[in-house]
Amino acid sequence: KIGLALLIIMIVPAVFQFAATAIACKLSPQAANSAGFDFFLVFVPQYLLAYPLAVVVLRRLPQHCIPQRSLGVNPFFHYFCICYLALTVGSLLNTIFNRILQFFCQINPDFSLSELLNQFNLPTVFLLTVLLAPLAEELIFRKMLLDRLIKYGELPAVITSGLVFGLCHGSFSQFFYAVLVG
């Protein structure tokens, strides 16, 4: 059932995006090329379809409690430094990978989230990118998924959760740092 939840998280958005794009291109090609439609393709399938369906599946599975550990200032600082390093290395890997794709394939794999978000007002962007998306992602990947994967061991649980987290970001521009930090 964990596999089903992961499949839902990965496949539902792709199927929805393919179908919605095909329908939109037939009905209104101009609307299919709008920023609003791009936003619709990014937000709706992931946050309003895949994640809620995955939660339904994951809630039916037994939850294994992860022991709570207190975190002092010194360990917190160390973890912060490790995360910052992972973010920097991941961002560098993303840049290298994107440049290789550009050079050998003559394609631009950069997904500019900022270009998409610039089409919307600040309160909408804040609500979606600062509140809703992180809360949904933390619930799915840090709580629901890890609590079900921990029975396989801490390292496999963290690696699996991080990989799925990276893949769910849907672009190579975000994959490596999302995996390393996720």
N, C-alpha and C positions, 0 to 999 in steps of 0.2 A: 504493500500500500504506500510505502514511502516513495517507491518508484513511480507509482501512479500520480502522486502529488507533484513530484519533480517533472514528470511528463506533462502534466497540466500546466505547470509554471512555464515550461519551455515551448510547448506546442500550441496551446490555445492562442497566445498572442500572434504567433506566426500565421496560423490558419485564419484568424480574424483579420489580420492586416492584409493578407493575400485576397480574401474574399471581398473585404470592404474596398480595397483599391480597384479590383476588377469591376465591381458594381459601380463605383463612383466614376471610373473612366468611361464606362458605357453610358451612364446617365448624364454626367456633367464633367467633362474633362477639365474645364476651367476650375471647378470647385475642387477637383482632385489634386490640383497643383497649389492650393492655398495653404497658408501657414496654419489656419484653423483645422484643416483636414489632417495635416501632419501631426498636430497636437493630439487630435482625436485618435489617430493611429498609434501614437505612443502611449497615451494615458489610459484610454478606455480598456483595451484588451488586457493590459497588465494589471492595473489597479482595480478595475471594476469587474473583471471576469476571472482572470487566472488566479489572482491571489485569493479572492473569496472562495473559489472552488477548491483550491489547495487547502485552505483552512478547514473546509467541510471534511475533506478526506483526512487531513492530519489529526483533527479532533477525535476521530474514531479510533485512533491508534493509542496504545498505552504510552503514557508519558513517564520518562525516567528523570527523576530529580537530579539536577546538577548541584553538587554541594556549593553552598555560598561561602565565599572567602572574602574576608575584609581586605581592603586595599589601602595601604597607608600612602603618604605623600611620596616617599622615595620610590616604591614600586610603580606608583602611578606615573611619575616622571619618566621612569625607565620605559614603561609601556608606551607612553606618549612619544618618546624619542624613536622607539622601534616602529611605531605606526607612521611617524613622519618620514622615516627612512624608507619604509615600504611604499608610501605614497610617492616619494621622489623617484625611487627605482622603478616603480610601476609606470609612472608618467614618462620616464626616460625610455623604458621598453616600448610603450605605446608609440612614442615619437619615432623610434628606430623602425619599428614594424611598419608604421604608416609610410615612412620615407622609402622603405624597401618596396612596398606595394606600389607606390607612386612611380618609382624608377622602373621596375620590371613589368608592371601591368598597365602603366599609364592611366591609372585610376586614382581618384582622390577619395580614400576611405574615411576621411575626417567627417564626423557627424558633429555639426555645430549646434549643440544644445542652446548656446547663447543666442544664436540667430533665431532659433525657433521661439525661445522665451521672450525675445525683444519685441515680438508681435503682440504681446499681452501686457496688461497694466500690472503695476508693481504688487498690489494686493493679491491678485490672482497668482502671480508667480510665487510670492511668498507663501501663500496657502498651500500650493501644490508641491513646491520644491523644498520648502523649509519645514513644513508641518506634516502634510499627508504622506508624501512619498517616503521620507525617513521613518515615520511611525509604522507605516505598512511594512517596509522592508525589515525593520527591527523585529516586528512581531513575527513575520514569516521566517526570516533567516536566523535570528538570534534566539527566539523563544520556541516557536512551534517546531521548526526543523531540527535545531540542535537538541531539544528535549527528546526527540524521537530517534536521532542518530547516535546519541551518546552511548547507547548500549553496545555499539561497535567499537568504542574507544574514543578518547578525546581527540587524538590526532586525526583519525579518519572522519570524525564528525565535523571538525573545524575545516579540514581540507574540502570535504564535499560541500559544506555550506558556502565556503568562500568561492569555489568554482561555479556553483549554481548562481550565486550572487553576481559574479562577474559576467556570466553568460546572459543573465537577465537584463543587463544594461544595454544589450543589443548593439553594441558597436565596438570595433577594435580600439577606438579612441578612448574608451573607458575600461576595457576588459582587464588589462594587467593590473592597474592600480586598484580596481574594484576587487579583484581576486586577492591581491596581497593585503589590502586593508580589510576586506570583508572576511 
